[in-house]
Amino acid sequence: MKQNSITFLVPVIPEKVQKLLDQLKEIKRNSKQGISKDLDALSIIHYARWVVIDHGKSWIGDTEKRNPKLLLVLDYDGSQNEMLLRFSEQTGNILDLVYVFCKGYPPLDSLTPESRVAYLNEHKIHDAAVYIGAPGRSVDQIQKEKHLRNFIREFVDSRNWEGVPAQTIHSRIKDEVLSNPEFDFLQQQTVTFPRINYPGVVLLGIGLIAIAPLLIIWALIVHYFYERKDVNFTRKRSQLSDVLLTELEASEDFKHQNQFTQLVDMKEGNVRLISIKFMFLLSNLLIKFIFNQGKLMGIPTIHFAKWVMFEKNSRVLFFSNFDGSWQQYLGDFIDNSGWGLTGIFSNTKVFPKTNFLITGGAYLEEYFLAWSRNSQLVTNYWYSAYPDLSIKNVNNNTLIRVELMKTLSERRAAKFLKLL
Amino acid sequence: MTMLELDNIQGYLIRGYAHMLYSRFVYLQISDAGSAKIWLSKIWKEITSAKHFHDKSKISSTHLNLAFTHDGLRALGLNEENLGAFSREFRQGMVAPHRSRLLGDTESSSPENWSWGASHQEPIHLCLMIFGNDKQFVDNLEKDKVVCLNYYEELASEFAGHGLKELFYIDGKTQPDNKEHFGFRDGISQPIIEGSGRVGDKDDVIKTGEFLFGYKNEFGVYPDSPLIVKEQGDLNLLSSDTGGSGQKDLGRDGTFMVIRQLDQDVNKFWSFMNENSKNPDGSINVAESLKLGAKFMGRWQNGAPITLFPDEDPGISSLVNDFGYAKFDRDGLKCPFGSHLRRQNPRDNVDDHGRKESLKLSKQHRIIRRARLYGEIYEGSPTNLTPKGEVGLVFVCFNADISRQFEFLQYTWANLPKNKELYNDPDPIIGAKETLDPGEEQNFTIQDIPVSKTIKNIPRVVTVKGGGYFFFPSINVLRYLSTL
């Protein structure tokens, strides 16, 4: 089943924004017995978040007068309409409590699941690039494969396997699993692990080589006519606002996963717009062809991430759901992914100094970490369907399942046992 | 590569003072800034620097180093603008709620149960580190103690007259073979600061800026050093920011020092090993228990790495440190992925990265460790597991970026159970939780042929009893602070 992502941006009634924030705080406080329980029951939503934007101080120095808005982001399985309908049936009461503070929400006595969906659909904004760490895996599949792995582990730990050939162990595990009705689904659906699309990679490579002269000229134009005039981010982490950091940290590092919401403004002009659009196009192709194995540019900790442009391409949002702590982990992947992050964010205002679009920037570790924190937004509510699994666990569980169902040689069986 | 100004760097950063078996860390409060600055204007001359002596007889029999908390710098009179220039971790201290969550300081290890350093206790301003060695004797703890405590008495007689109030002290001992209470040799692998003049394996040579402000770090940029924002004191004593801002640099040749008092439950540790390795008849299998302990730790008790000596302790104290995991043990069959040492310094095998990339990542998370023992000197083993009273170690480490070094190691590589391809395995020495959530497991996986084994329900064997973040300034900066 295919995973998708959707973003809704709804205007908030300006004088009701404090009430909305209080309401979201209340929803978050009761989430275990409330909305998170509802979302668990739906079993089709991987991640969800509400974020109120443009309601307070802009830490990135945005001077534009703006009206408050409410973001809703959903990463989900299957068809959009079906998901939205089920979502608004299951959580309708809570949706009403939230959206009653937003402009144009239908009168409460007239609401139906369909009218809630219709309202949200009026405020849809488009994704620019989407990354999925375990493409093809539905919430249901992820949960089932987790149980499968735990079951196998339990079985393996209950016996002594010394001297037993790997092939024998593999088939003993298989027998044990298949004799349990809980795992009947294994025989009903076969799944495969996504593969790198080599023809696609080659075509993309040829395409890039073909337009290389153009890209070089483009980078030179950007460098000599734009980058030199850039206002750069030159603060270090010690110079960031304690107010912002205290608020961000208050909801971080409770479980093994965290989230990140970031909002930045685009630099003016078509050259920057074309540059970022090209980077998004390239990202989407790379994600499709290569980054389908659980790593985004070498980063092995991201479940879902995406970029969204809105308000006539003048602003960029970035959302990520990942394992570990952002502030500390991000630093580890500057080496691998710095050029990609720089290529995208160098087109947004007040980024650490870049050269030729993809150098400098993220590689200036101290400024980059500070910039990343400074442009982060407080997420008012966040949901994860499987907070106990890392993305490596999710992918490994699928591999276990795939290999379990095959007939394996001794060598392959030994490799299978390593996955456990 | 430039040679460092060793005369200006406090010695404990570069040297462990291993021959000084006795030390006393005194925690002080400044009650009168004026008098304290007079004291500081004299004491900075006595501070032990990192200067190297070819002639060992010239090394003093006593050593002295000094560090400040953020509260301490404020009490001394550093103004708010300049106090604000320090990193957030240092400003907040170890006991901010978010930090406690990150560090795993919960339940028994929660600051509310600490003996010192928590917010409900008297704030600490200074830590004075006093070391002694009787040069007439070799490796004689009792003799060293006399020298150390005599020096302490001499120093302490000056406290009251100089606006300093002694809050408490912790005495730290070192065993000649540097074994800690679980019985394992400690402190074998240490990073070497580039430019410090020390030599060693090239994979252990780390860019100066990882440990000292004013130099480039492993990312090729300058660390976030506290720069003077608002002029005060005799600024001629400070060097200018090497980063080129034109500001004066309080940090240069200094660093941050992390102190944590870690109580060790020797009985719980070895009982667990004994229980999980016992003979079929229920009796203790000493050899297997020692082996399991070594798997948890990553080295045998005598210090030999299990990566190179997988079957048994080679017996003689082995300080072998020149090895990689990718090269000798990619599958964790000798040293499990979850072992304490493999997690804390994964060397050339971080996640599934290649060797070169792994080394690069490992180097971004190194710390210089200086642990000393408290309580009865006790060498735990499967058959010797009940020390008298509380025992543990005062863990000290140095780093320029507390967030990316100490805190990263404690959170990402110790507390997170998702290291490598693992599912439910925190660091078995310093990362285990006391109580688990419903349905949560806490295991140690031993990779093996034909299939790995799970050691279930590993206990928490280390409890945090106190701690703090300190600024460990250069000697020039100590002098500068006396001019505020």
Interface residues (C-beta under 8 A of the other chain):
Chain A: R149 R153 V156 D157 W161 E162 V164 P165 A166 I169 K236 R237 S238 Q239 L240 D242 L245 E249 A250 E252 D253 F254 H256 G298 P300 D323 G324 S325 Q327 Q328 Y329 G331 D332 I334 D335 N336 Y363 L364 E365 E366 Y367 D388 S390 K392 N393 N396 A414 L417 K418 L419 L420
Chain B: G84 A85 F86 S87 R88 H98 R101 L102 N217 F219 G220 V221 Y222 P223 D224 P226 D331 D351 D352 H353 E357 K360 L361 Q364 S403 R404 E407 F408 Y411 T412 L416 P417 K418 E421 Y423 G439 E440 Q447 I449 P450 V451 S452 K453 T454 K456
